[in-house]
Amino acid sequence: MDKIVIAGGSGFLGRCLTDYYRDSKELVILSRKKAHISEAKVVLWDGRSLGEWTSELEGAKAVINLSGKSVDCRYTQRNRALIYSSRIDSTQAIGKAIQGCKKPPEVWINSSSATIYRHSLDMPMDESGEMGDGFSVDVCQKWEEAFNAFELPNTRKAIARIAIVLGRKGGALQPLLKLAKFGLGGHQGEGNQMVSWLHQDDFTTMMDYLINSNSLSGIFNLAAPNPVTNKVLMKALREAVGIKFGIPTPTWLLEMGARIIQTETELILKSRYVAPRRMIDNRYQFQFESIGRALPNLL
């Protein structure tokens, strides 16, 4: 079997990939903590230093880096430092490990985020879209700079700017689902902010497409082709769970709630309006193009 190494593979996106590849690939998960994952071999690493884990990259079909502290937290000085270091250090460690391989991986896919683009209400951002500003954007830019610093002639490289992935057992859908079930599934803020989303099945098949399409390199937006406003998303979610009403949440109340549950309102109020132009141009076939089709399948 082909070997796929997934750094940070014990999180939600990593679990999506291990479920997808469980019967067809030899899977190795690089994890900072001991874990039992029946579908894969788990190898410890610290996310920054070279060690015995580097041997797992020899002859691999692909290495996928999903490492990074969750941004679902308050942006304190300590958390900001960890968000930066967990992404940049892991990227630099993998790059150095590949440089030392006798038989390097065929492809290295490094995750990034669709939040790198500006807050957009007026037009979708394809891979050449306008960059935003602020902390989250700077994290993505430095993350990608660390990846692009490595010249690896025998390893194809791709950056996956991932939109909000909606999953059956994890990801952003679960807290939104709870709100809807308790009658709080109205729009958040003004509700006109765009939500670029992706069904978990399209996430896994997009990643597989990047791995097996030998000519694809560079930056790719991983998002469904039909983003929706927050109002449309919440209405579709209410319809999917059979709830007729949902109380809207104004911005001031979101700010108050974010402090209580230790998160940031940017995660839900920033307008992420993203177009997967390169995936479309390369004839990737989406399984779930509309939110109206995706939600019933997930629920």
C-alpha positions as CSV (number, residue, x, y, z in Angstrom):
1,M,0.0,0.0,0.0
2,D,1.0,3.6,-0.5
3,K,2.0,5.3,2.8
4,I,0.4,8.6,3.8
5,V,1.8,10.5,6.8
6,I,-0.5,12.9,8.5
7,A,0.9,15.4,11.0
8,G,-1.7,16.6,13.4
9,G,-3.9,13.7,12.3
10,S,-5.7,13.2,15.6
11,G,-7.9,16.2,15.1
12,F,-11.2,16.5,13.3
13,L,-9.8,16.8,9.8
14,G,-7.3,14.1,10.4
15,R,-10.0,11.7,11.5
16,C,-11.9,12.5,8.3
17,L,-8.8,11.4,6.3
18,T,-8.1,8.3,8.4
19,D,-11.7,7.2,7.9
20,Y,-11.4,7.8,4.2
21,Y,-8.1,5.9,3.7
22,R,-8.5,3.2,6.4
23,D,-8.8,0.3,3.9
24,S,-6.7,1.6,1.1
25,K,-3.5,3.2,2.5
26,E,-0.8,2.6,5.1
27,L,-1.5,5.5,7.5
28,V,1.0,7.1,9.9
29,I,-0.2,9.8,12.3
30,L,2.3,12.2,13.9
31,S,1.0,13.2,17.2
32,R,2.2,15.2,20.2
33,K,0.3,12.9,22.6
34,K,0.0,9.2,22.9
35,A,-3.2,8.1,21.2
36,H,-4.8,4.9,19.9
37,I,-6.1,5.2,16.4
38,S,-7.1,1.8,15.1
39,E,-6.8,2.8,11.4
40,A,-3.2,4.1,11.7
41,K,0.2,3.8,13.3
42,V,0.7,6.7,15.8
43,V,4.2,8.1,16.1
44,L,5.1,10.7,18.7
45,W,6.8,14.0,17.8
46,D,7.0,17.4,19.4
47,G,6.0,19.3,16.3
48,R,9.3,21.1,16.0
49,S,12.4,18.9,16.5
50,L,13.8,16.2,14.2
51,G,13.7,12.7,15.6
52,E,12.9,9.1,14.9
53,W,9.6,10.2,13.3
54,T,11.5,11.4,10.3
55,S,12.1,7.9,9.1
56,E,8.3,7.5,8.5
57,L,8.6,10.0,5.6
58,E,11.0,7.8,3.6
59,G,9.2,6.5,0.5
60,A,5.9,8.0,1.5
61,K,3.3,8.8,-1.2
62,A,2.3,11.9,0.7
63,V,2.8,13.9,3.9
64,I,-0.1,16.1,5.0
65,N,0.5,18.7,7.6
66,L,-2.6,19.6,9.6
67,S,-0.8,20.7,12.8
68,G,-1.8,23.8,14.6
69,K,-3.3,24.9,17.9
70,S,-7.1,25.5,17.5
71,V,-8.1,29.1,16.9
72,D,-11.2,28.5,18.9
73,C,-9.8,30.4,21.9
74,R,-9.3,33.9,23.2
75,Y,-6.4,35.6,21.4
76,T,-4.3,36.2,24.5
77,Q,-0.6,36.8,24.2
78,R,0.1,33.2,25.1
79,N,-2.5,31.7,22.8
80,R,-1.3,33.9,19.9
81,A,2.3,32.7,20.4
82,L,1.1,29.1,20.4
83,I,-1.0,29.6,17.3
84,Y,2.0,30.9,15.4
85,S,4.6,28.4,16.7
86,S,2.4,25.3,16.3
87,R,2.0,26.0,12.6
88,I,5.4,27.5,11.7
89,D,7.5,25.1,13.8
90,S,5.8,22.0,12.4
91,T,6.1,23.2,8.9
92,Q,9.8,23.9,9.3
93,A,10.4,20.5,10.9
94,I,8.6,18.6,8.1
95,G,10.6,20.6,5.5
96,K,13.9,19.8,7.1
97,A,12.9,16.1,7.5
98,I,12.1,15.9,3.7
99,Q,15.4,17.5,2.9
100,G,17.1,14.7,4.8
101,C,15.2,11.8,3.1
102,K,17.0,9.4,0.8
103,K,13.6,8.7,-0.9
104,P,11.4,11.8,-0.1
105,P,7.6,11.9,-0.2
106,E,6.1,12.4,-3.6
107,V,3.9,15.2,-2.4
108,W,3.7,17.5,0.6
109,I,0.4,19.2,1.3
110,N,0.4,21.9,4.0
111,S,-2.8,23.2,5.4
112,S,-3.6,26.9,5.5
113,S,-6.9,28.8,6.0
114,A,-9.4,30.6,3.8
115,T,-9.3,33.4,6.4
116,I,-6.2,34.7,4.7
117,Y,-8.4,36.7,2.4
118,R,-9.9,40.0,3.3
119,H,-13.4,40.4,4.8
120,S,-15.4,40.4,1.6
121,L,-19.1,41.1,1.0
122,D,-18.7,42.2,-2.6
123,M,-16.8,39.5,-4.5
124,P,-15.4,36.0,-4.1
125,M,-11.7,35.5,-3.5
126,D,-10.0,32.9,-5.7
127,E,-6.4,31.9,-5.2
128,S,-5.2,35.3,-6.5
129,G,-7.7,37.2,-4.2
130,E,-6.8,40.1,-2.0
131,M,-5.1,39.4,1.4
132,G,-6.7,40.7,4.5
133,D,-5.0,42.2,7.6
134,G,-4.9,41.5,11.3
135,F,-3.7,38.6,13.5
136,S,-5.4,35.7,11.7
137,V,-4.2,36.8,8.3
138,D,-0.7,37.3,9.5
139,V,-0.7,33.8,10.9
140,C,-1.6,32.3,7.6
141,Q,0.9,34.4,5.7
142,K,3.8,33.4,7.9
143,W,2.6,29.8,7.9
144,E,2.7,29.8,4.1
145,E,6.0,31.7,4.0
146,A,7.6,28.9,6.1
147,F,6.3,26.3,3.7
148,N,7.4,28.2,0.6
149,A,10.9,28.7,2.0
150,F,11.7,25.0,1.2
151,E,12.9,24.1,-2.3
152,L,12.4,20.4,-2.7
153,P,13.1,19.3,-6.3
154,N,11.8,15.7,-5.7
155,T,8.7,16.5,-3.8
156,R,5.6,18.3,-5.2
157,K,4.2,20.9,-2.9
158,A,0.7,22.2,-2.4
159,I,-1.0,24.6,0.0
160,A,-4.6,23.9,0.9
161,R,-6.5,27.0,2.0
162,I,-9.3,25.2,3.8
163,A,-12.8,26.8,4.3
164,I,-15.1,25.8,7.2
165,V,-15.5,22.0,7.0
166,L,-18.9,20.7,8.0
167,G,-18.7,17.2,9.4
168,R,-21.0,14.5,10.7
169,K,-19.2,14.1,14.1
170,G,-17.1,17.2,14.4
171,G,-16.1,20.6,13.1
172,A,-18.1,23.8,13.0
173,L,-21.5,22.2,12.3
174,Q,-21.9,20.7,15.8
175,P,-22.2,23.9,17.8
176,L,-24.4,25.5,15.2
177,L,-26.7,22.4,15.3
178,K,-27.0,22.8,19.1
179,L,-28.0,26.4,18.7
180,A,-30.7,25.5,16.2
181,K,-32.1,22.8,18.3
182,F,-32.5,25.1,21.3
183,G,-34.3,27.8,19.2
184,L,-31.2,30.0,19.0
185,G,-30.5,29.3,15.3
186,G,-31.1,32.7,13.9
187,H,-28.5,34.7,12.1
188,Q,-25.4,36.0,13.9
189,G,-24.5,39.7,13.8
190,E,-26.0,41.3,10.7
191,G,-26.2,37.9,9.0
192,N,-24.9,39.2,5.7
193,Q,-21.3,37.8,6.2
194,M,-20.5,35.1,3.7
195,V,-19.7,31.6,4.8
196,S,-17.5,29.5,2.6
197,W,-18.0,25.9,3.6
198,L,-17.1,22.4,2.6
199,H,-18.7,19.0,3.1
200,Q,-16.3,16.6,4.9
201,D,-16.6,14.1,2.0
202,D,-15.5,16.8,-0.5
203,F,-12.6,17.7,1.8
204,T,-11.3,14.1,1.8
205,T,-11.7,13.7,-1.9
206,M,-10.1,17.1,-2.7
207,M,-7.1,16.1,-0.7
208,D,-7.0,12.8,-2.5
209,Y,-7.3,14.6,-5.8
210,L,-4.3,16.8,-4.9
211,I,-2.3,13.7,-3.9
212,N,-2.9,11.8,-7.1
213,S,-2.9,14.6,-9.7
214,N,0.8,14.8,-10.4
215,S,0.7,18.1,-12.1
216,L,-1.0,20.1,-9.3
217,S,1.1,22.3,-7.1
218,G,0.8,25.7,-5.5
219,I,-2.2,27.2,-3.8
220,F,-5.7,25.7,-3.8
221,N,-8.9,26.9,-2.1
222,L,-10.7,24.0,-0.6
223,A,-14.3,25.2,-0.5
224,A,-17.7,24.4,-2.0
225,P,-18.4,26.5,-5.2
226,N,-21.6,28.0,-3.7
227,P,-20.9,30.0,-0.5
228,V,-23.9,31.4,1.4
229,T,-24.7,34.2,3.8
230,N,-24.9,33.5,7.5
231,K,-28.7,34.1,7.2
232,V,-29.1,31.5,4.5
233,L,-26.9,29.0,6.3
234,M,-28.8,29.2,9.6
235,K,-32.2,29.0,7.8
236,A,-31.0,25.9,5.9
237,L,-29.8,24.4,9.2
238,R,-33.2,25.1,10.9
239,E,-35.0,23.5,8.0
240,A,-32.7,20.5,8.1
241,V,-33.5,19.8,11.8
242,G,-37.2,20.8,11.5
243,I,-37.1,23.9,13.7
244,K,-39.3,26.7,12.4
245,F,-37.8,29.6,14.3
246,G,-34.4,30.8,15.5
247,I,-33.6,33.8,17.6
248,P,-31.0,36.1,16.0
249,T,-27.9,37.0,18.0
250,P,-26.7,40.6,17.8
251,T,-23.1,41.5,17.7
252,W,-23.0,42.9,21.2
253,L,-24.4,39.6,22.6
254,L,-21.9,37.6,20.6
255,E,-19.1,39.6,22.1
256,M,-20.3,39.0,25.6
257,G,-20.8,35.3,24.9
258,A,-17.4,34.9,23.3
259,R,-15.8,36.1,26.5
260,I,-17.7,33.7,28.6
261,I,-16.9,30.6,26.4
262,Q,-13.3,31.8,25.7
263,T,-13.4,32.3,22.0
264,E,-13.4,35.1,19.4
265,T,-16.3,36.6,17.4
266,E,-14.1,36.8,14.3
267,L,-14.7,33.1,13.8
268,I,-18.3,33.7,13.0
269,L,-18.5,37.4,12.0
270,K,-15.7,37.6,9.4
271,S,-17.0,37.3,5.8
272,R,-15.1,34.5,4.2
273,Y,-16.2,34.7,0.5
274,V,-14.0,32.1,-1.3
275,A,-14.0,30.6,-4.8
276,P,-12.3,27.2,-5.4
277,R,-11.2,28.4,-8.9
278,R,-8.2,26.1,-9.4
279,M,-10.1,23.0,-8.3
280,I,-12.9,23.8,-10.8
281,D,-10.4,24.6,-13.6
282,N,-8.7,21.2,-12.9
283,R,-12.1,19.5,-13.3
284,Y,-12.6,18.3,-9.7
285,Q,-16.2,17.0,-9.4
286,F,-17.9,18.2,-6.3
287,Q,-20.2,15.8,-4.5
288,F,-22.0,18.6,-2.5
289,E,-22.2,21.9,-4.3
290,S,-25.2,23.4,-2.4
291,I,-25.7,23.8,1.3
292,G,-29.3,22.5,0.8
293,R,-28.0,19.2,-0.3
294,A,-25.0,19.0,2.1
295,L,-26.8,19.5,5.4
296,P,-29.4,16.7,5.1
297,N,-26.6,14.3,4.1
298,L,-24.6,15.3,7.2
299,L,-27.5,15.2,9.6
